[in-house]
Amino acid sequence: MAISAVRDAYKTEKKILLDVKLDSPQLIFVKSSLSPEALVLDLGNLIVKNKLEGVPTSTSRTAVLDGMDVMLEGLCVSRCAKVLLLCRRLYSIAHDFMEFIYSGQGYNGQ
């Protein structure tokens, strides 16, 4: 039973070729949901490419190897003490939502 499930999964699996370039993606890790402190990662240029290669095996099947290259150019890590102050509206919504979660009252989110 397990062997047939593996064979079926192998037959139906999808293979995807990637060629992605993102300019200046940023990840922001906030200290807590109500804290204005955060760690900011500016990934500069993020490039992801892969290649699929068929490799013969000892059986009659061919194994597919997926080789992936991930390149980061211009990575910058910084600490920001006022990251949420730049997005006051977002902070206000998050704060209201957290009050709603903890108090059990209705959320009026405008």
Summary of the structure (lengths in Angstrom):
residues: 110
radius of gyration: 23.1
end to end distance: 54.6
largest distance: 64.5
contacts: 221
relative contact order: 0.18
helix: 29%
strand: 41%
